[in-house]
Amino acid sequence: MKKILLSTVACATMMLAANSNYKYEITPTFGGAVTEGNLGLDRNYANGGLSLGFNQFDSIIDQVELGFLRSIEDVNYKGTTNNTGITRIFTNLIKEYDLTSDVSLYTLVGAGVEIFDNEANGNQDSMFGNYGAGIKYKVANDFALKFDVRHLIETDNGDNNLLYNIGFAIPFGEVSKPAPVVAAPAPVVAKAAPVETPKDSDGDGVIDSLDECPNTMAKAKVDSVGCMTLVNLNINFDTNKSDIKDSYNTRIVEFANMMKANPKLKATIAAHTDSVGSDAYNQKLSERRAASTVEALKALKVDPSKISATGYGETKPVATNATAEGRAENRRVEAIMAK
């Protein structure tokens, strides 16, 4: 008996985890009882019974068991012709521990009442406490075979009984599955319309929607509404010369075409010199250069009434006159625009 009890306690200390998908479990059982020798009863007799398990969720226990066991045959009192039947009604708390997907261990502890049909030899109705352990094997769709061993201790005289049971557990009352969690749809964020970069078709720095003078010449200075105020005709005269080289004709032709395309435009052709020579000479030289440019524009069919010539001599340099490069820049012709 002591070895059996020690084995039972060892099983009860195992710590694993359990799970169930049903609310209830009904288990018909068959087994036997082993009694202590001092009870004056048959040492072994068969039992049959039924238990109803209430599966628990979100709890430290997995099941509350209500059940009864009844001796199948009459149990003899030793040394007499008397016999009795024994009924045990009990409630247990059960904890289940999964080993695999099909096999689990369980432990139980609880209390009940023991009822004798015929009290004799010191055996009488009483309360008892019990504990035990078992193994559960799922065979199909959660139907399972169960085997357990239970140690009963009576409260009146401290008598001991060992019960062993085998049962067939039938689950029912399937737990409703929670509705699937549907993630809230992500908010629809309207895509911002692409921001169009304002167009500046003629590249004068004034966008088309504000440009009152489209198609201005490249590199011309313009006012706030895109109309030209100053155009460098890129004519760089040689020292002491007023004739226009053929290499500069392209810019003059472009300017002439622009003047013809815009009847309202007028221009003053302003010529400049470097500082080589006297002031008076350079003034006359700039006037000749301006006049030479106006004649070139007239030859390109620009209305003479729209252009005039003026010379500034060396009075308005745009670069230093200390270097050849600077002096070349100062020998220039510009168109000052007017509407």
C-alpha positions as a printed NumPy array, in Angstrom:
array([[  0.   ,   0.   ,   0.   ],
       [  2.808,   2.461,   0.9  ],
       [  4.554,   1.895,  -2.445],
       [  1.324,   2.596,  -4.301],
       [  0.738,   5.778,  -2.321],
       [  4.272,   7.025,  -2.977],
       [  3.841,   6.396,  -6.701],
       [  0.593,   8.326,  -6.667],
       [  2.179,  11.315,  -4.906],
       [  5.064,  11.309,  -7.414],
       [  2.635,  11.45 , -10.343],
       [  0.725,  14.285,  -8.689],
       [  3.83 ,  16.481,  -8.585],
       [  4.357,  16.518, -12.347],
       [  3.902,  20.03 , -13.808],
       [  2.774,  20.306, -17.436],
       [ -0.128,  22.069, -19.221],
       [ -3.629,  21.091, -20.357],
       [ -6.307,  22.136, -22.867],
       [ -9.894,  21.283, -23.838],
       [-12.314,  22.394, -26.529],
       [-15.495,  21.213, -24.753],
       [-17.544,  22.389, -21.8  ],
       [-18.379,  18.933, -20.423],
       [-17.057,  15.395, -20.291],
       [-19.011,  12.297, -19.219],
       [-17.022,   9.198, -18.307],
       [-18.441,   5.7  , -17.596],
       [-15.875,   3.871, -15.464],
       [-15.06 ,   0.35 , -14.361],
       [-12.457,  -0.697, -11.852],
       [-11.84 ,  -2.039,  -8.413],
       [-10.997,  -1.308,  -4.788],
       [ -8.177,  -2.549,  -2.586],
       [ -9.023,  -2.265,   1.137],
       [ -6.828,  -2.228,   4.185],
       [ -6.649,  -5.56 ,   6.008],
       [ -8.126,  -4.188,   9.235],
       [-11.474,  -3.251,   7.69 ],
       [-12.889,  -6.782,   7.854],
       [-13.944,  -6.585,   4.163],
       [-12.971,  -8.429,   1.01 ],
       [ -9.541,  -7.118,   0.069],
       [-10.528,  -6.696,  -3.577],
       [-13.868,  -6.   ,  -5.178],
       [-15.113,  -4.509,  -8.445],
       [-16.675,  -1.067,  -8.908],
       [-18.581,   0.649, -11.692],
       [-19.626,   4.262, -11.954],
       [-20.119,   7.453, -13.857],
       [-18.601,  10.897, -13.595],
       [-19.442,  14.249, -15.146],
       [-16.653,  16.713, -15.728],
       [-17.157,  20.484, -16.029],
       [-14.217,  21.861, -17.98 ],
       [-12.853,  25.161, -16.719],
       [-11.274,  27.931, -18.777],
       [ -8.95 ,  30.698, -17.661],
       [ -8.516,  28.913, -14.327],
       [ -5.702,  27.178, -12.461],
       [ -7.744,  23.967, -12.591],
       [ -8.973,  22.283, -15.759],
       [-12.024,  20.372, -14.59 ],
       [-14.481,  19.931, -11.741],
       [-15.554,  16.292, -11.488],
       [-18.859,  15.084,  -9.972],
       [-19.383,  11.326,  -9.823],
       [-20.24 ,   8.146,  -8.059],
       [-18.834,   4.623,  -7.756],
       [-20.805,   1.536,  -6.706],
       [-19.579,  -1.92 ,  -5.871],
       [-20.759,  -4.231,  -8.653],
       [-21.136,  -7.318,  -6.433],
       [-21.804,  -7.836,  -2.781],
       [-18.756,  -7.179,  -0.618],
       [-18.357,  -9.802,   2.103],
       [-17.648,  -9.085,   5.732],
       [-14.905, -11.481,   6.829],
       [-15.812, -14.065,   9.48 ],
       [-19.561, -13.521,   8.984],
       [-22.252, -14.358,   6.51 ],
       [-23.041, -10.697,   6.111],
       [-22.246,  -8.649,   3.061],
       [-22.836,  -5.123,   1.881],
       [-22.885,  -2.859,  -1.075],
       [-20.751,   0.331,  -1.062],
       [-21.629,   3.567,  -2.82 ],
       [-19.228,   6.513,  -3.005],
       [-20.288,   9.973,  -4.216],
       [-17.502,  12.488,  -4.734],
       [-16.358,  15.85 ,  -6.072],
       [-12.817,  16.401,  -7.331],
       [-10.727,  19.193,  -8.794],
       [ -8.634,  18.   , -11.747],
       [ -5.508,  19.48 , -13.32 ],
       [ -4.401,  18.119, -16.687],
       [ -0.869,  18.214, -18.158],
       [ -0.254,  17.548, -21.855],
       [  2.581,  15.211, -22.762],
       [  1.817,  15.04 , -26.497],
       [ -1.132,  16.062, -28.648],
       [ -2.846,  12.772, -27.725],
       [ -1.513,  11.862, -24.276],
       [ -1.798,  13.781, -21.025],
       [ -1.446,  13.18 , -17.315],
       [ -3.88 ,  14.474, -14.716],
       [ -3.983,  14.855, -10.971],
       [ -7.03 ,  15.162,  -8.751],
       [ -7.976,  16.056,  -5.223],
       [-11.368,  16.2  ,  -3.571],
       [-13.846,  14.77 ,  -1.079],
       [-16.987,  12.685,  -0.921],
       [-19.254,  10.479,   1.1  ],
       [-19.105,   6.675,   1.52 ],
       [-22.402,   4.821,   2.097],
       [-22.694,   1.189,   3.247],
       [-25.878,  -0.762,   2.548],
       [-25.112,  -2.797,   5.698],
       [-22.849,  -1.342,   8.36 ],
       [-20.749,  -3.927,  10.231],
       [-17.249,  -4.688,  11.509],
       [-16.762,  -0.975,  12.276],
       [-17.578,   0.099,   8.729],
       [-20.125,   2.894,   8.657],
       [-21.241,   5.79 ,   6.511],
       [-18.708,   8.614,   6.577],
       [-17.003,  11.395,   4.684],
       [-13.681,  10.85 ,   2.969],
       [-10.949,  12.8  ,   1.299],
       [ -9.091,  11.543,  -1.748],
       [ -6.302,  12.384,  -4.142],
       [ -4.862,  10.623,  -7.15 ],
       [ -3.318,  10.719, -10.595],
       [ -4.055,   9.246, -13.982],
       [ -3.299,   9.147, -17.668],
       [ -5.572,  10.137, -20.553],
       [ -5.218,   8.987, -24.158],
       [ -7.238,  10.551, -26.962],
       [ -8.376,   7.945, -29.474],
       [-10.44 ,   9.994, -31.978],
       [-12.087,  13.414, -32.111],
       [-11.278,  14.019, -28.428],
       [-12.792,  10.716, -27.234],
       [-10.349,   9.377, -24.708],
       [ -9.443,   6.407, -22.55 ],
       [ -8.64 ,   7.258, -18.929],
       [ -6.918,   5.309, -16.192],
       [ -6.338,   6.602, -12.691],
       [ -5.489,   5.511,  -9.149],
       [ -7.116,   7.225,  -6.13 ],
       [ -6.249,   7.054,  -2.438],
       [ -9.282,   7.455,  -0.133],
       [ -8.94 ,   8.331,   3.55 ],
       [-12.091,   8.066,   5.661],
       [-12.768,  10.804,   8.181],
       [-14.193,   8.626,  10.959],
       [-11.414,   6.115,  11.623],
       [ -8.795,   7.151,   9.091],
       [ -9.356,   3.947,   7.121],
       [ -7.629,   3.694,   3.734],
       [ -8.843,   2.409,   0.392],
       [ -7.132,   2.408,  -2.967],
       [ -9.35 ,   2.69 ,  -6.033],
       [ -8.279,   2.043,  -9.613],
       [-10.53 ,   2.973, -12.516],
       [-10.562,   2.784, -16.269],
       [-13.033,   4.906, -18.2  ],
       [-14.071,   6.136, -21.623],
       [-14.391,   9.926, -21.676],
       [-16.985,  11.406, -24.03 ],
       [-16.837,  15.197, -24.481],
       [-19.883,  17.309, -25.379],
       [-20.953,  20.928, -25.444],
       [-18.311,  22.249, -27.815],
       [-17.022,  25.693, -26.887],
       [-18.051,  28.388, -29.341],
       [-15.066,  29.785, -31.147],
       [-14.661,  33.527, -30.813],
       [-15.421,  35.498, -33.903],
       [-12.26 ,  36.164, -35.839],
       [-10.762,  39.529, -35.137],
       [-11.049,  41.586, -38.262],
       [ -8.476,  44.267, -38.414],
       [ -9.928,  47.678, -39.024],
       [ -9.215,  48.736, -42.583],
       [ -6.429,  51.18 , -42.882],
       [ -7.713,  54.677, -43.439],
       [ -7.712,  55.61 , -47.064],
       [ -5.398,  58.504, -47.471],
       [ -6.087,  60.417, -50.609],
       [ -2.951,  60.905, -52.56 ],
       [ -2.152,  64.508, -53.03 ],
       [ -2.168,  65.548, -56.619],
       [  1.385,  65.973, -57.844],
       [  2.482,  69.555, -57.613],
       [  3.387,  70.735, -61.063],
       [  6.421,  72.926, -61.323],
       [  5.332,  76.177, -62.963],
       [  6.66 ,  76.385, -66.485],
       [  9.063,  79.032, -67.679],
       [  9.131,  78.271, -71.392],
       [ 11.605,  80.992, -72.395],
       [ 13.861,  80.531, -69.359],
       [ 13.813,  84.198, -68.377],
       [ 13.016,  83.503, -64.711],
       [  9.349,  84.548, -64.935],
       [  6.763,  81.711, -65.052],
       [  4.496,  81.526, -68.07 ],
       [  1.36 ,  82.498, -66.135],
       [  2.971,  85.828, -65.178],
       [  5.05 ,  86.377, -68.313],
       [  3.649,  89.234, -70.4  ],
       [  6.469,  88.969, -72.923],
       [  6.954,  85.314, -73.953],
       [  9.799,  84.094, -76.128],
       [ 12.391,  86.535, -74.797],
       [ 15.972,  86.099, -75.926],
       [ 18.267,  83.905, -73.872],
       [ 20.347,  85.719, -71.234],
       [ 18.386,  88.921, -71.662],
       [ 17.578,  90.901, -68.521],
       [ 13.832,  91.144, -67.901],
       [ 11.479,  92.996, -65.547],
       [  8.98 ,  91.444, -63.098],
       [  6.536,  90.568, -65.864],
       [  9.116,  88.964, -68.137],
       [  9.67 ,  91.82 , -70.597],
       [ 13.226,  92.49 , -71.712],
       [ 15.019,  95.534, -70.326],
       [ 18.577,  94.905, -71.533],
       [ 20.011,  92.604, -74.207],
       [ 23.742,  92.117, -74.708],
       [ 24.214,  91.693, -78.474],
       [ 27.59 ,  89.997, -77.834],
       [ 29.463,  92.232, -80.236],
       [ 33.018,  92.675, -78.99 ],
       [ 34.829,  95.122, -81.217],
       [ 38.546,  95.097, -81.806],
       [ 40.49 ,  98.068, -80.439],
       [ 39.812, 101.242, -82.387],
       [ 37.354,  99.392, -84.678],
       [ 33.641,  99.84 , -85.357],
       [ 33.044,  97.111, -87.943],
       [ 31.007,  94.029, -86.915],
       [ 32.685,  90.667, -87.411],
       [ 30.733,  87.898, -89.098],
       [ 31.077,  85.753, -85.956],
       [ 28.576,  88.016, -84.184],
       [ 25.873,  87.944, -86.877],
       [ 23.873,  85.105, -85.273],
       [ 23.009,  87.127, -82.137],
       [ 22.105,  90.202, -84.2  ],
       [ 19.853,  88.127, -86.471],
       [ 18.068,  86.672, -83.433],
       [ 17.546,  90.156, -82.008],
       [ 16.279,  91.465, -85.354],
       [ 13.723,  88.635, -85.606],
       [ 12.526,  89.34 , -82.074],
       [ 12.063,  93.06 , -82.85 ],
       [ 10.097,  92.247, -85.978],
       [  7.875,  89.774, -84.103],
       [  6.998,  92.342, -81.416],
       [  5.797,  95.567, -83.103],
       [  5.426,  97.422, -79.789],
       [  9.08 ,  97.01 , -78.809],
       [ 11.623,  99.763, -79.246],
       [ 15.339,  99.693, -78.507],
       [ 18.193, 102.077, -77.954],
       [ 21.44 , 100.585, -79.248],
       [ 24.106, 101.6  , -76.72 ],
       [ 27.771, 101.081, -77.578],
       [ 30.763, 101.167, -75.186],
       [ 34.552, 101.23 , -75.422],
       [ 37.505, 100.347, -73.247],
       [ 39.748, 103.018, -71.718],
       [ 42.501, 102.915, -74.365],
       [ 42.629, 106.383, -75.994],
       [ 41.238, 109.737, -74.961],
       [ 37.76 , 110.28 , -73.607],
       [ 36.739, 112.337, -76.646],
       [ 38.04 , 109.756, -79.058],
       [ 36.339, 106.89 , -77.241],
       [ 33.051, 108.777, -77.209],
       [ 33.162, 109.203, -80.99 ],
       [ 34.248, 105.578, -81.389],
       [ 31.268, 104.334, -79.322],
       [ 28.889, 106.438, -81.421],
       [ 30.287, 104.867, -84.6  ],
       [ 29.878, 101.381, -83.119],
       [ 26.258, 102.072, -82.171],
       [ 25.536, 103.442, -85.64 ],
       [ 27.225, 100.41 , -87.234],
       [ 24.94 ,  98.089, -85.23 ],
       [ 21.793, 100.042, -86.153],
       [ 22.744,  99.775, -89.848],
       [ 23.16 ,  96.014, -89.472],
       [ 19.672,  95.789, -87.956],
       [ 18.162,  97.923, -90.719],
       [ 19.723,  95.57 , -93.23 ],
       [ 17.864,  92.767, -91.449],
       [ 14.551,  94.607, -92.106],
       [ 14.057,  96.047, -88.612],
       [ 11.832,  99.171, -88.741],
       [ 14.242, 102.148, -88.405],
       [ 11.664, 103.971, -86.267],
       [ 12.007, 101.321, -83.59 ],
       [ 15.777, 101.633, -83.103],
       [ 18.11 , 104.484, -82.241],
       [ 21.831, 104.696, -81.519],
       [ 23.822, 106.226, -78.67 ],
       [ 27.399, 105.983, -77.468],
       [ 28.732, 106.043, -73.924],
       [ 32.426, 105.929, -74.636],
       [ 34.425, 104.516, -71.766],
       [ 32.087, 105.813, -69.048],
       [ 30.251, 102.546, -68.239],
       [ 32.747,  99.66 , -68.   ],
       [ 31.515,  96.235, -66.903],
       [ 35.001,  94.822, -66.287],
       [ 38.48 ,  96.04 , -65.45 ],
       [ 40.417,  97.865, -68.128],
       [ 43.693,  96.63 , -66.604],
       [ 43.587,  93.332, -68.562],
       [ 43.04 ,  92.422, -72.189],
       [ 40.099,  90.249, -71.265],
       [ 38.434,  93.018, -69.262],
       [ 38.916,  95.564, -72.027],
       [ 37.349,  93.105, -74.518],
       [ 34.241,  92.863, -72.36 ],
       [ 33.98 ,  96.641, -72.16 ],
       [ 34.015,  96.932, -75.981],
       [ 30.358,  95.881, -76.218],
       [ 26.975,  96.784, -77.652],
       [ 23.704,  96.47 , -75.681],
       [ 20.065,  97.031, -76.602],
       [ 18.146,  99.024, -73.975],
       [ 14.533,  97.974, -74.412],
       [ 11.39 , 100.086, -74.148],
       [  7.714,  99.501, -74.945]])
